[in-house]
Amino acid sequence: MKNPVLAVLSFLWDKFLIFIKLKSNGAPVTAKNDNMYYDTTLFKRGDLLEVPRTLFIHFGIYLGDNRVAHLIPDILPVLSCNKTCIQKMVTNKRLIAGVLAKVASVRMDNVQDFAYGGNIIINHMDRNVPNKALSGEEVAQRAEKLIGTTSYSLLWDNCEHFVTNCRYGTPISIQTDKVNA
């Protein structure tokens, strides 16, 4: 049996190395009027987008016209029907409450809100997943059909499961598989 501490340290080290290695492969990010600007001409409809964070990677599906579908823990859709409030960027309090309540939303946000200032990596998982990617249009349509409130599990039903199901037809998470190994 593996030592769980070593498994976590290995997972974190792996993420750190991926972040360092792939930082230069991301979509160019520049500041434009104090906002982050992403060159969306590099994206095609149905692309799988990755944004490395400190301890994890956040995933989404590019839908075109500066829109990204992504699954994010969020408690507000359960508590309110006010679409204006729900559509505002998810705060850390909303996110943490969503994780604890095991509820999320597949949202459609602009690229800037999705990336939250991070570098975007395009279709990196294509070389890590054994299934061939579906057509870009089919991937985008699958993501669009799933927009709305859904269940959430950090280990079994997260943003990576969402994008791999849309792009490859099977929900997997390489991140959580490494932690569970």
C-alpha positions as CSV (number, residue, x, y, z in Angstrom):
1,M,0.0,0.0,0.0
2,K,1.3,3.5,-0.9
3,N,2.0,6.1,1.7
4,P,-0.8,8.7,1.4
5,V,1.5,11.6,2.3
6,L,3.9,10.6,-0.4
7,A,1.1,10.2,-2.8
8,V,-0.2,13.8,-2.1
9,L,3.3,15.2,-2.3
10,S,3.9,13.4,-5.6
11,F,0.6,14.7,-6.9
12,L,1.5,18.3,-5.9
13,W,5.0,18.0,-7.3
14,D,3.6,16.7,-10.6
15,K,1.1,19.7,-10.8
16,F,4.0,22.1,-10.1
17,L,6.1,20.6,-12.9
18,I,3.2,20.6,-15.3
19,F,2.5,24.3,-14.4
20,I,6.2,25.3,-15.0
21,K,6.5,23.2,-18.2
22,L,3.3,24.3,-19.8
23,K,3.2,27.9,-18.7
24,S,4.7,28.9,-22.0
25,N,2.2,26.8,-24.0
26,G,-0.8,28.8,-22.8
27,A,-2.8,31.4,-24.6
28,P,-1.1,34.8,-24.6
29,V,-2.4,36.9,-21.7
30,T,-1.9,40.7,-21.6
31,A,-3.3,43.5,-19.5
32,K,-5.7,45.7,-21.4
33,N,-7.3,48.6,-19.5
34,D,-6.6,46.8,-16.1
35,N,-8.4,43.7,-17.4
36,M,-6.9,40.5,-18.6
37,Y,-7.1,40.0,-22.3
38,Y,-6.9,36.5,-23.9
39,D,-6.2,35.9,-27.6
40,T,-9.4,33.9,-28.4
41,T,-8.4,33.6,-32.0
42,L,-6.3,30.7,-30.8
43,F,-9.4,28.8,-29.6
44,K,-11.8,26.7,-31.7
45,R,-15.3,25.8,-30.7
46,G,-15.1,22.6,-28.7
47,D,-11.5,23.1,-27.4
48,L,-10.8,21.8,-23.9
49,L,-9.3,24.7,-21.9
50,E,-7.1,24.2,-18.8
51,V,-6.2,26.9,-16.3
52,P,-3.5,25.8,-13.8
53,R,-4.2,27.0,-10.3
54,T,-2.0,26.6,-7.2
55,L,-3.2,23.1,-6.2
56,F,-5.3,22.0,-9.1
57,I,-6.3,22.7,-12.7
58,H,-9.6,24.2,-13.7
59,F,-11.2,23.0,-16.9
60,G,-13.8,24.3,-19.4
61,I,-15.0,23.9,-23.0
62,Y,-14.7,26.8,-25.4
63,L,-18.1,27.5,-27.1
64,G,-17.0,30.3,-29.4
65,D,-17.6,34.1,-29.2
66,N,-15.5,34.5,-26.0
67,R,-17.7,32.0,-24.1
68,V,-16.6,29.0,-22.0
69,A,-18.8,26.3,-20.4
70,H,-17.4,25.1,-17.1
71,L,-18.5,23.3,-14.0
72,I,-18.0,25.1,-10.8
73,P,-19.2,24.4,-7.2
74,D,-21.8,27.0,-6.4
75,I,-24.5,27.1,-3.6
76,L,-26.4,30.2,-4.9
77,P,-28.6,28.4,-7.6
78,V,-30.0,26.3,-4.8
79,L,-30.8,29.3,-2.6
80,S,-32.1,31.8,-5.2
81,C,-33.9,32.1,-8.5
82,N,-32.4,35.5,-9.2
83,K,-30.6,34.9,-12.5
84,T,-28.7,38.3,-12.3
85,C,-27.2,37.4,-8.9
86,I,-26.4,33.8,-10.0
87,Q,-24.7,34.9,-13.2
88,K,-22.2,37.1,-11.2
89,M,-18.8,35.7,-10.8
90,V,-18.7,32.9,-8.2
91,T,-17.0,34.1,-5.0
92,N,-14.9,31.9,-2.8
93,K,-17.7,31.7,-0.2
94,R,-20.1,30.5,-2.8
95,L,-17.6,28.0,-4.1
96,I,-16.8,26.6,-0.7
97,A,-20.5,26.3,0.2
98,G,-21.1,24.6,-3.1
99,V,-18.3,22.0,-2.3
100,L,-19.8,21.4,1.1
101,A,-23.3,21.1,-0.2
102,K,-22.2,19.0,-3.1
103,V,-23.9,21.2,-5.7
104,A,-22.5,23.0,-8.7
105,S,-23.4,24.8,-11.9
106,V,-22.3,24.2,-15.4
107,R,-22.0,27.9,-16.3
108,M,-21.3,29.9,-19.4
109,D,-18.9,32.7,-18.7
110,N,-16.5,34.8,-20.8
111,V,-12.9,33.7,-21.2
112,Q,-11.7,36.3,-18.7
113,D,-14.0,35.2,-15.9
114,F,-13.3,31.6,-16.6
115,A,-9.5,32.0,-16.5
116,Y,-9.5,34.5,-13.6
117,G,-6.1,35.8,-14.6
118,G,-4.4,32.5,-15.2
119,N,-2.7,31.1,-18.4
120,I,-4.9,29.0,-20.6
121,I,-3.6,25.7,-22.0
122,I,-5.5,24.3,-25.1
123,N,-6.3,20.6,-25.6
124,H,-3.4,19.4,-23.5
125,M,-5.5,16.3,-22.4
126,D,-5.7,15.0,-25.9
127,R,-2.4,13.3,-25.4
128,N,-3.3,11.9,-21.9
129,V,-6.8,10.4,-22.6
130,P,-6.9,7.2,-24.6
131,N,-10.3,8.0,-26.2
132,K,-10.1,10.1,-29.4
133,A,-11.6,13.6,-29.1
134,L,-15.1,14.1,-30.6
135,S,-15.6,16.8,-33.2
136,G,-15.5,20.3,-31.9
137,E,-19.1,21.0,-32.7
138,E,-20.3,17.8,-30.9
139,V,-18.1,18.7,-27.9
140,A,-19.6,22.2,-27.7
141,Q,-23.2,21.0,-28.1
142,R,-22.7,18.4,-25.4
143,A,-21.4,21.2,-23.0
144,E,-24.3,23.5,-23.9
145,K,-26.9,20.9,-23.2
146,L,-25.4,20.5,-19.6
147,I,-25.6,24.1,-18.6
148,G,-27.5,24.5,-15.3
149,T,-27.4,23.2,-11.8
150,T,-25.9,19.8,-11.1
151,S,-24.4,17.6,-8.4
152,Y,-20.8,18.0,-7.4
153,S,-18.1,15.8,-5.9
154,L,-14.5,16.9,-5.6
155,L,-13.4,13.3,-6.4
156,W,-16.2,11.9,-8.6
157,D,-18.0,14.7,-10.4
158,N,-15.9,17.8,-10.9
159,C,-14.9,20.2,-13.8
160,E,-12.4,17.7,-15.2
161,H,-15.1,14.9,-15.3
162,F,-17.4,17.4,-17.1
163,V,-14.9,18.3,-19.8
164,T,-13.7,14.8,-20.4
165,N,-17.3,13.6,-20.7
166,C,-18.0,16.3,-23.3
167,R,-14.8,15.9,-25.3
168,Y,-14.1,12.2,-25.1
169,G,-17.4,10.7,-24.1
170,T,-16.2,9.4,-20.8
171,P,-16.0,11.2,-17.5
172,I,-12.5,10.8,-16.0
173,S,-10.3,12.9,-13.8
174,I,-6.6,12.4,-14.1
175,Q,-6.1,14.8,-11.1
176,T,-8.3,12.8,-8.7
177,D,-7.1,9.4,-10.0
178,K,-3.6,10.4,-8.9
179,V,-4.8,11.3,-5.4
180,N,-6.9,8.1,-5.2
181,A,-4.0,5.8,-6.4
